[in-house]
């Protein structure tokens, strides 16, 4: 692909992403980062979780998990509970506000994806999945990234 075509494709792709923001389609997701969203979803299904279990299950570092938990606690989305039998052990669980927020995010995400998929045939959806998998393939990505970053 020529450099001019690549630049044109990048511009087109970024314009499509901008449209998501302009239309307010993803507004709810601007309020939370990926790690926080993953932690909230984890807690939705694993109430009273130990922070180290959250970190290991989501492949996050303990320090990143601790910072995210503090942030989510400050927002009122979760609470920490001390284990009565072992006071050195702390468990984390969602507050009602946290449950409501993560459920709202999940509902919005489901509606967004349903909307996108509803205008595509199953063949187009399969092609979309195939293209995304190809674009995200670690082998091809690492080689393309090296070419892009270091000029080949």
N, C-alpha and C positions, 0 to 999 in steps of 0.2 A: 504494500500500500504506500502510495506517495505521501510525503510530508504534508502536502496541501490537503489531500483527502483525509488524512488522519486529523489534522486541525479542524477541518469541516465537521467530521464525525464527533470530535470532542465538543465542539461548540453546540452542535445539535443535541447531544446527550445532556450537556449542562443546562441548555434551555428547557429541556423536558423536566429536569430536576427543579429548576426555578419555578416552573408552572405548578408543581406540587406545593411549593411554598406560597406562591401568589394566590392560588385558589383556596388556601387554608386547609387543604386536604390533610396535611400532616401536622397541624398546629399542636395537637395534644402531645406529640412526640418531641416537640422542641423543649418541653419542660423537664425532660428526663434523659439521662444518658443511657447507653446500652447496658452497662454494668448494673446500674440501679434497676432498670427494667427487668433484667434477668434475675436479679436478687428478689425483687417483688414477686415475680412469677414462681420462683423456687419456693418462697415462703407461702404462697397461696396454696401450694400442694404439700408443703412440709412444715407445718406449724410447729412452733417451739424447737427450732433448729439451732444447733450449735454453730457459731461463726466459722469454725474450722471445717465443718461439714459443708457449709455453703461454699467456702473457698475451694475446697477440693472438688466438689460436684460441678462447679461452674468454671473450673480451671482458672481461678483468679488467685493472685497472691494474697496472703493474709493481710498485708498492710493495705492493699487496695480494697479488700473486703471491709476491713475495719473503718476505713475512711468513708466508704459508701454507706455502711450501716449508720455511722454517725450522721451523715447527710440526710439519710432517709428518716432517721429518728427525729432530727431537727425539723423536718417537714411534717412530722406527725403521722408518718406512714407505718412506723413500727415501734415496738417497745421491747425493752430488754428486761428479762425476768431472771432473778437469781435463783438458782437451784437451792431449795431449802435443806436438802441433805448434804450438799457439797457447795458451800457458799462461794467457793472459788470458780464455780461453773456458772456460765451465763447462757441463757437461751433467748432466741429472738423470735418474735411473732408479729404478724401484721395487726395493726389497729383496724377498726371499722373503716376509717378514712383511707387507710392503705389498701384494704380489700376493695373498697369502692373505686379507688383510683386505678388499680391494676385491672380490675374487671372492665372499667370504662376504656382503658387503653386497649385491652384485648378485643373488646367489642368493636372499637373503631378500626383496629387493624383487620379484623375479620370482615367488616363491611367494605373496607378499602379493597382488600384482595378479592372479595366476592364481586365487587363492581368491575374490577379489572378483568377477572376471569370470565365474567358473564358476557363480555363482548368478543371473547375468543372461542374458537372451536377447540375441541379436545386435541386435535392435531397441532394447532397453534400453541396451545399450552405446553404440549410435549416438546415442541420445538423451542419454546421459550426456556423451559427447564434445561434442555440440552445445551442451549447457547450459554446460559448462566453457568452451568457446570463446566463447560469448556473454558469460559473466560476466567473462572476461579480455580482451574486446575493448577495445583502448586507447581507442577513441573513446567508447564508452559508459562505460568506467571513469573516464576523466578527467572527464567531465561529472558522473557520480554522485559522484566524490570531491570535486569542487568544491562540489557541493550539500551533501554531508555536512560537509566541512571548514569552508566559509564560510557555510553556511546558505542556499545558493541563490544 
